[in-house]
Every structure is written in C-alpha cells, then in structure tokens.
Amino acid sequence: MAKARDGASGKKAPKRKARPDLKVAPVAPAATLFLFGAAGDLVRRLLMPALCNLRRDGLIDDGLRIVGVDHNARSDREYANSLRDFIRDEVKNQKLDTKLWAKIAKRISYIQGDFLDDATYAAIAERIGDGVNGNAVFYLATAPRFFGDIVEHLGKAQLLLETRATFRRVIIEKPFGSDLKSAQELNARILEVMAEKQVYRMDHFLGKETVQNILVSRFANGFFEAIWNHHYIDHIQITAAETVGVEQRGSFYEGTGALRDMVPNHLMQLLAMVAMEPPSAFAADAVRDEKAKLLGAIRPTTAEEARSNGVRGQYGAATVAGARLAAYRKEAKVAPDSDTETYVALKLMIDNWRWVGVPFYLRTGKRLSARDTEIAVCFKPAPYAQFRGTKIGELKPNYLVMQIQPNEGLWLDFHAKRPGPVVELADVDMGFAYADAFELQPSTGYETLVYDCLIGDQTLFQRADAIESGWRAVQPFLDAWKKGQGEVQRYAAGSAGPQSADELLARDGRRWHVLGDEAA
C-alpha cells in the first residue's frame, strides 16, 4: 500500500499535528447536561469517556455541569465514584487522568427519580435554577420505550421553553422507532412539545472521523465529482460486519433484529452521505436538506421485490480459531426456536439522474469473518479491446474503499503492468490511513456529537423527514417478513454470511467485496 510521502525523498511523511494557524474550536457554552439512564452502559462506557476527552481537549470547562438521572438511590459522590471506577477498570483504550477527573467530578451530581414521575422533573427544574444560566441539554440514554414519555414530561414541566439567552435541547439515542408507523408517531409526540431545532437524533456512526471525511473527500477534491455518477460507477456496497455475537443483548435483539438495529439509521446515513448531491454550504440545513432528498429518492420496493431483493440470515454454531462459538438460538435470553435475523442484505435503487441504474447493496451481520464497516465503490471496468492478443483475461473492476472501522481510511485498487517482457497485469493499491497520516487522540466517537449539540450545530444529527425516509425504504421488507415471506437462512459463525446473500449479487453478475480486505 502506498503511504503518505515526503516529496520525492521516498521517506514516510511525518504525522500532521494541529497548527497554530488552524481554526481552534471554541469552548462550549456553560450548560447543565442531564443524563437520563445515568447508570446504563452507554453513559459509563461511551458518554463519560467522551466528556473526559472533551475536557482534555479544552472544548468544555467548569461551565458544564453533569447530572445523572436514574431510579437507583445513590449520593452525588457515590455516582461520581462509580463512573470513575468503571472508566478506570472497564473502558479499553481510555487511560484515566486523575487530575482531569478531579475537575470533572466536582461538576457531577445525581437525581434519583422515576422517568414518569412529575417530582423528578421538579427536581430537574430546581437543579437548572442552581446553575450559572438556564442552558440545559437532556440526553436520553434510556430504553426506547421512554423516549416519548420523557419528552412529554419535560414539556409538561416547562423545561423545554427557550429564551433569547438560553437554550434547551434533547439528544435522543437510537433506535428511533421500530417501523415507519412508530417513527412517525414518535416524531409527532416530540414535535408537539418542542421545535425541530431543539431535537438532536443521535447516530453515533456520524461522530466517526472517517464518516465525516466522506463529505470532505467527495466535495473538496475536484476529481471525485467528475466520476461520481452512473457513467463510471457500476454499483456501491455498504457493509457493517461484526465478529461478535449478541453477547448480553439477547432480549433486546429478539425484539429488534439486524435490520431494525442497523439499516434505517447507520447504513442509511452512510448511503445518504456517499450518494447525496453537493450541499450549497457545509451548514446544518443545507447538508440535511440534501441527505433528506437522497433518502426520499430511494425507489419504493414492491412486495415482489422485497421477497427477491432482501436476504435474512442467522448465525449457527461453529469453531473459530479453536474456540467453539454458540449458535444464536443458544445465546442467553434468546428463544430456542427464534427466527430473528442476525444478518440482512438488501438491494436498493435510487431514482435520480446521478444514480439511475446503479444498485446499492447493503449488508450487516453478527458473528462474521471480520470486523469491517466500509463503503466499497465499484467502478465500471475498462474496455477489454486494447488487450486482445495478450495473456490478459477479463479486466476486473476497480474499487474505491472508504473504511469506517477498524482501519480508518481510503484505499483505491488499480491495475499495473508486472515487470517483464510480456504484458501481464498485477493488482496494486494505494491508500490513506488516518493512523499513518495524523496523530489521533483516543476517542469514543461521541465527542464531536456531544460538542456539536452544546454549540447548537445539527449537521451530524438526523432530521424527522430523513428518519422517516429511512424507515419507509425498509418497511416493505419488514412487511414481507411479517407475512412469513423470506426464509431465515443459517450461516456458520465466522463465515461471510448466508449463501443467499452471495446469490443476491451473483444474479446481477456481481460479487461482494471481501470482508476485512481494503482492496480485494
């Protein structure tokens, strides 16, 4: 793989550091951050480490107060100490800075209360009144069934009212609804008591540097736009593969499945960013307008197409690297006869001028052969005529791979002549890896999103119409499966997924990009 180079010297370029002439992000304004579901894994494993990293980078200061809200009884000190101990002992790649934590801990407090009890919101109002200003952010890190109720209680308690000098914002985690109807109903409940500009629907994929880099790569480099259309691109694959199983989330997964868990949110957002039209500016409204237009242009899937263009799979037992892995049906809190899918693959089409005739293949699954989240752009192969009379067979297409995780970066594969007297091609690739080019601080992916909410930037958050368009695109598949159409095919743990997923592309004369291989 070609690395970043320093001129013509052939030496590896030094990693880039922040320069004093670059724009420095301002410190977020003072506010009180209320964490509903304060004892949950999301708060302890991701949000609090993210807040530590924001403090480390000087993006928040003593002006931010953190208030946990949950039903368990504990004191302010007990809650702060429980967070400290969890970060120190359980969070990987996160070294606890004791001096930094001491500053954060002074700003942490706790409210014991039921999410459906008016008294809880009276206590929240009192805590806001104790602050230096009336700014407040309410982060709903709870089970989805509480989202609508909490927002309605906040509205009832007058806690969502803003003034010219103060803001009130709500961050809502995924999943946002379980189908189109429930997403529409939840949006209606929320927007009844607050404005869209106050709602921050979270998708943590959008906090990853490589996801944000999709837009920069496309629109800051002129050569991309010329080839970013149906004239040169054959198809696009979007993959989110995991090697882990459902672990301790069996009961959650039984009621959700791979499609609901990943496709309407994560994969649809990646689809929107790779396929949207250029926004008029990198501002929240402009970017979100174009994303909404793109998702709205997804061709409606008929009942017949839902049966043929959707694949469901469920992992079975297998031995991988000497370890015996249990089948999904043997996992804790999973029904022994469950037909919940742990793998899904879909074929979608977009009806606009740029993408006419270009299929988009989406897949996601658990217990697969590699951890790999990527967008693989497959270009149309070059004409073969020039190579008649040589030993070269059919020319393979070129791929541009945008790797979201774990090896964040971009890779382009292409053909080159192998040295020698005959014309023979070799497959080579060149790429850009974030870890090679930049010095990266440890992060959870939530830092940018929490900071953006505090400063009022909604660019990386989902709007109501985009949420509903994502669900509308997958609803025909859910409807077909509810009617018993679409068999759940078993696949071995540690494999690339069910055979029917390969057949989905094979009937179009295509194949999946190899999992875990930037340039396969």
Long-range contacts (C-beta under 8 A, 24 or more apart in sequence): 1-411, 1-429, 1-430, 1-431, 1-433, 1-518, 1-519, 2-429, 2-430, 2-431, 3-436, 4-432, 4-436, 4-437, 12-436, 13-437, 15-436, 15-437, 15-438, 15-439, 16-437, 16-438, 16-439, 17-439, 25-59, 25-451, 26-455, 27-58, 27-59, 27-60, 27-61, 27-63, 28-54, 28-59, 28-60, 28-63, 28-64, 28-451, 28-454, 28-455, 29-63, 29-133, 29-135, 29-454, 29-455, 30-63, 30-64, 30-131, 30-132, 30-133, 30-135, 31-63, 31-64, 31-65, 31-131, 31-133, 31-135, 31-136, 31-137, 31-167, 31-454, 32-64, 32-65, 32-66, 32-67, 32-127, 32-128, 32-131, 32-135, 32-136, 32-137, 33-64, 33-65, 33-66, 33-67, 33-136, 33-137, 33-139, 33-454, 34-67, 34-69, 34-124, 34-127, 34-136, 34-137, 34-138, 34-139, 35-66, 35-67, 35-68, 35-69, 35-139, 35-141, 36-69, 36-70, 36-115, 36-138, 36-139, 36-140, 36-141, 36-142, 36-146, 36-150, 37-69, 37-70, 37-140, 37-141, 37-142, 37-143, 38-68, 38-69, 38-70, 38-79, 38-110, 38-141, 39-68, 39-70, 39-72, 39-82, 40-70, 40-141, 40-142, 42-141, 42-173, 43-68, 43-83, 43-141, 44-82, 44-83, 44-86, 44-87, 44-90, 44-91, 45-86, 45-90, 45-91, 45-444, 46-204, 46-444, 46-445, 46-446, 47-139, 47-141, 47-444, 47-446, 47-450, 48-83, 48-86, 48-87, 49-87, 49-91, 49-94, 49-444, 50-443, 50-444, 50-445, 50-446, 50-447, 50-450, 51-104, 51-450, 52-87, 52-94, 52-96, 52-97, 52-100, 52-101, 52-104, 53-441, 53-442, 53-443, 53-444, 53-447, 54-447, 54-450, 54-451, 55-100, 55-103, 55-104, 56-97, 56-100, 56-441, 57-441, 57-447, 59-447, 59-451, 60-451, 60-454, 62-103, 62-106, 62-107, 63-132, 64-107, 64-454, 65-107, 65-108, 65-109, 65-131, 66-104, 66-107, 66-108, 66-109, 67-108, 67-109, 67-110, 67-111, 67-124, 67-127, 68-108, 68-109, 68-110, 68-111, 69-110, 69-111, 69-113, 69-115, 69-120, 69-124, 70-110, 70-112, 70-113, 71-112, 71-113, 71-114, 71-115, 72-112, 73-112, 74-110, 74-112, 75-110, 76-108, 76-109, 76-110, 78-110, 79-108, 79-109, 79-110, 80-105, 80-108, 83-108, 93-442, 94-442, 94-444, 95-442, 115-142, 115-146, 115-149, 115-150, 115-153, 116-149, 116-153, 118-153, 118-156, 118-157, 120-153, 121-153, 121-154, 121-156, 121-157, 121-159, 122-157, 124-157, 124-159, 125-157, 125-158, 125-159, 128-159, 133-165, 133-166, 134-163, 134-165, 134-166, 135-166, 135-167, 135-168, 136-166, 136-167, 136-168, 136-169, 137-168, 137-169, 137-170, 137-171, 137-453, 137-454, 138-168, 138-169, 138-170, 138-171, 139-170, 139-171, 140-170, 140-171, 140-172, 140-173, 141-173, 142-173, 144-173, 144-175, 144-176, 144-177, 144-178, 147-172, 147-176, 147-186, 147-190, 148-185, 148-186, 148-189, 148-190, 151-189, 151-190, 151-193, 151-194, 152-189, 152-192, 152-193, 154-193, 154-194, 155-192, 155-193, 155-194, 156-193, 160-193, 160-194, 160-198, 162-198, 167-198, 167-456, 168-194, 168-198, 169-198, 169-199, 169-200, 169-453, 169-456, 170-194, 170-198, 170-199, 170-200, 171-200, 171-202, 171-449, 171-450, 171-453, 172-199, 172-200, 172-201, 172-202, 173-202, 174-201, 174-202, 174-203, 174-265, 175-256, 175-260, 175-261, 175-264, 175-265, 176-201, 176-265, 176-462, 176-467, 177-467, 177-471, 178-255, 178-256, 178-260, 179-260, 179-471, 179-475, 179-478, 180-468, 180-471, 180-472, 180-475, 183-264, 183-467, 183-468, 183-471, 184-468, 187-464, 187-467, 187-468, 191-464, 196-463, 196-464, 197-458, 199-461, 199-464, 200-449, 200-453, 200-458, 200-461, 201-461, 201-462, 201-463, 201-464, 201-467, 202-449, 202-461, 202-462, 203-265, 203-266, 203-269, 203-460, 203-461, 203-462, 204-445, 204-446, 204-449, 205-265, 205-266, 205-269, 205-270, 205-373, 205-404, 205-445, 206-269, 206-449, 206-460, 206-461, 207-445, 207-446, 207-447, 207-448, 207-449, 207-460, 208-404, 208-405, 208-408, 208-445, 209-408, 209-434, 209-440, 210-402, 210-403, 210-404, 210-405, 210-408, 210-409, 210-434, 211-269, 211-270, 211-273, 211-404, 212-448, 212-460, 213-402, 213-410, 214-270, 214-273, 214-274, 214-375, 214-402, 215-273, 215-282, 215-287, 217-402, 217-410, 218-274, 218-278, 219-278, 219-279, 225-278, 227-379, 228-354, 229-354, 229-355, 230-354, 230-355, 230-356, 230-357, 230-358, 232-379, 232-380, 233-358, 233-377, 233-378, 233-379, 233-380, 234-358, 234-378, 234-379, 234-380, 234-381, 234-397, 234-510, 235-358, 235-359, 235-360, 235-361, 235-378, 235-508, 235-510, 236-274, 236-275, 236-358, 236-359, 236-360, 236-361, 236-375, 236-376, 236-377, 236-378, 237-360, 237-361, 237-362, 237-363, 237-374, 237-375, 237-376, 237-378, 237-512, 237-513, 238-267, 238-270, 238-271, 238-274, 238-360, 238-361, 238-362, 238-363, 238-374, 238-375, 238-376, 239-362, 239-363, 239-364, 239-372, 239-373, 239-374, 239-375, 239-376, 239-512, 239-513, 239-515, 240-266, 240-267, 240-363, 240-364, 240-373, 241-363, 241-364, 241-365, 241-368, 241-369, 241-370, 241-371, 241-372, 241-373, 241-515, 241-516, 242-365, 242-366, 242-367, 242-368, 242-371, 243-367, 243-368, 243-369, 243-370, 243-371, 243-494, 244-366, 244-367, 245-315, 245-325, 245-326, 245-328, 245-331, 245-342, 245-366, 245-367, 245-493, 246-328, 246-331, 246-334, 246-342, 246-366, 248-332, 250-331, 250-332, 250-333, 250-334, 251-333, 253-334, 253-340, 253-342, 254-333, 254-334, 254-335, 254-338, 254-340, 256-340, 257-340, 257-341, 257-342, 257-344, 258-312, 258-341, 258-342, 258-343, 258-344, 258-364, 258-365, 258-366, 259-312, 259-341, 259-344, 259-474, 259-477, 259-478, 260-478, 261-364, 262-344, 262-364, 263-344, 263-346, 263-362, 263-364, 263-470, 263-474, 264-467, 264-470, 264-471, 264-473, 264-474, 265-462, 265-470, 266-364, 267-362, 267-364, 268-295, 268-466, 268-469, 268-470, 268-473, 269-462, 269-470, 270-375, 270-404, 271-295, 271-348, 271-360, 271-362, 272-466, 274-375, 274-377, 274-402, 275-350, 275-354, 275-355, 275-360, 277-354, 282-459, 283-459, 284-457, 284-458, 284-459, 287-459, 288-458, 288-459, 288-463, 288-466, 291-463, 291-466, 292-463, 292-465, 292-466, 292-469, 294-350, 294-352, 295-466, 295-469, 295-470, 295-473, 296-465, 296-469, 297-350, 297-351, 297-352, 297-355, 298-348, 298-349, 298-350, 298-351, 298-469, 298-472, 298-473, 299-348, 299-349, 299-350, 299-351, 300-472, 300-476, 301-348, 301-473, 301-476, 301-477, 302-476, 303-476, 303-479, 303-480, 305-476, 306-476, 306-477, 306-479, 306-480, 306-485, 306-486, 307-480, 307-485, 307-486, 309-346, 309-347, 309-348, 309-504, 310-344, 310-345, 310-346, 310-347, 310-477, 310-480, 310-481, 310-486, 311-343, 311-344, 311-345, 311-346, 311-486, 311-489, 311-498, 311-500, 311-501, 311-504, 312-341, 312-343, 312-344, 312-481, 312-486, 312-487, 312-488, 312-489, 312-498, 313-341, 313-342, 313-343, 313-344, 313-345, 313-365, 313-488, 313-489, 313-490, 313-491, 313-497, 313-498, 313-500, 313-501, 314-338, 314-339, 314-340, 314-341, 314-342, 314-343, 314-488, 314-489, 314-490, 314-491, 315-342, 315-343, 315-365, 315-366, 315-367, 315-490, 315-491, 315-492, 315-493, 316-490, 316-491, 316-492, 316-493, 317-492, 317-493, 318-492, 318-493, 318-494, 318-495, 320-493, 320-494, 325-367, 325-493, 325-494, 327-493, 328-367, 339-488, 340-488, 341-488, 342-366, 342-367, 343-368, 343-491, 343-497, 343-498, 343-501, 345-497, 345-501, 345-504, 346-474, 346-477, 347-504, 347-508, 348-473, 359-508, 361-504, 361-505, 361-510, 361-512, 363-497, 363-501, 363-512, 365-497, 367-493, 367-494, 368-494, 368-495, 368-496, 368-497, 368-515, 369-494, 369-495, 369-496, 369-515, 369-516, 370-515, 370-516, 371-405, 371-406, 371-516, 372-403, 372-405, 372-406, 372-515, 372-516, 373-403, 373-404, 373-405, 374-401, 374-402, 374-403, 374-404, 374-513, 374-518, 375-401, 375-402, 375-404, 376-400, 376-401, 376-402, 376-513, 377-401, 377-402, 378-510, 378-513, 387-423, 390-422, 390-423, 390-424, 391-422, 391-423, 391-424, 392-423, 392-424, 392-425, 395-425, 396-427, 399-513, 399-519, 399-520, 401-513, 401-518, 401-519, 403-518, 407-433, 407-435, 407-518, 408-433, 408-434, 408-435, 409-433, 409-434, 409-435, 409-436, 409-518, 411-518, 411-519, 412-519, 413-519, 413-520, 427-519, 429-518, 429-519, 431-518, 431-519
